[in-house]
């Protein structure tokens, strides 16, 4: 049995393309927080639960745990610059993108970058290595505008599916 390095693990995961999300929330000080993630998974349909994995020590993670809620902004193919901005840690990220947080929203909704948003209430969290797994019960789903293709990340680059007329439709829930 061999023990792989973090670089080997990154290479492994780079070969697993996934959708790109920005998890948002508001801190106790009502300051919006958010970070780009590719660690999102459906857990249960009844009740609707998903999980996100967030880096320990992240101000966004702290705000999610303190406030008990978050929004998952599923990014569309035109949102690469927003994904990069929220991955950069720039302090002014919310000043550089359109967003709104009203009513029962669990976190800021990124109006120009997201095609769909899920508002979630934290049901549990678990420390796993250098990350925390957050389980969230989905309380609302909002679709923004027309159907748009998702932004994908894999092989260390952003992509999207090619346009094609031969689309098959499958609904997969693990």
Secondary structure, DSSP 8 states (H G I E B T S, - for coil): -----HHHHHHHHHTS-EE-EEEEEE-TT--EEEEEE--EEEEETTTTEEEEEEETT-HHHHHHHHHSEEEEEEEBTT-HHHHHHHHHT-TTGGGSS-EE--TT-SS-EETTTEEEEEEEEEEEEEEETTEEEEEEEEEEEEE-SS---B-EEETTEEE-----S---------
